[in-house]
Amino acid sequence: MIVLRKYANRKIYDSRTSRYLSTEDLLNILKEGEDIKVISDVSSEDITQVVLARIIYNNSSKTKKDNKGFNHFKHNFECDLKDIIKKHLC
């Protein structure tokens, strides 16, 4: 699992590579099958689900219909998110 830090300036930092990651970098990490965990530098909370949801939301309008890989990821994440919500909040 790759542990990333999200700073107050909204940038996500990967200490393994000592660099900030773009949305494309995060998508590539996920496409490679890596698990990630995003920790808020301010609160030390696990904010992975929030970061992934924001990526999906921000990219859904940009996604072309023929982008099967992203659409598959989006569908699976939405299903996982629904399961998490049912399990923990209902």
N, C-alpha and C positions, 0 to 999 in steps of 0.2 A: 504494500500500500504506500502510495506517495502522499506525504503530508505536506500541505501547502499552507501558507499564511496569507491572510487578506488584511491589508493595512488600511488605515483611515482614509488614505488617498484613493481607495477603491482598487488598488493594484494588488495582484496576487503574485506572491513570491515563491519560487522553488529553490530551496536551500541546496538541493543536490547539484543544480547547475549554476547557482548564484546569479539568477536573473529573474526578471519579471516576466509573467506569461500573458500572452494575448488570449482572446477567446479562441482563436484558431489553434493556438498551442494546446489549450485545454481539450478542445474537440479531438485533436490528433492523439493526445494521451489516452482519451477514452476509447477512441477507435482502435487503438493498439491493445485494448483489453485491460489496461491498468486500472486499478482501483485508486480513487483519490479520497482524501479527507482534507477539507478546507477549515482552518481554524482562524477565528477572528483574533487579530492582534490586540484589539481593545478589550474584549471581554473573555477571551480564551474559550469561547463557545465553538462547538462544531456547527458550522454554517454551510456544510456541503450541499444540503438539499436546496437551500436558498440560492446559492450560487448556480447550481445546475438549472433550477427553475428559471432564473433570470436569463441564462444563456439560451434556453429553449424559447422563452418568450421573445427575446431580442432577435433571435434568428429565424423564428417561424415565418415572419413576413418576407424574409429574404430567401427562404428556402424554395428552390424550384421543385416542381412536382416530380421531376426525374431524379432527384437526389434521394435514392432509396436508402442509402446508409444512414443519413441523418434522420429521415422519416422513421426508420426502424428504431433508431436510438430514442427518438422523441416518444414514440408509442410505448416502448418498454419502460422508459423513465416515468411517463404519465401513469402507467399501470402500477409501477412500484410505488410511486408517490401516493396513489389512491389507497394501496394496501397499508402503507405506513400511517396515513391519516385514519383509516378505519381502525387499525390496531391500537393506536395511541390516543386518539382524540374522541372516538365514539364509544 
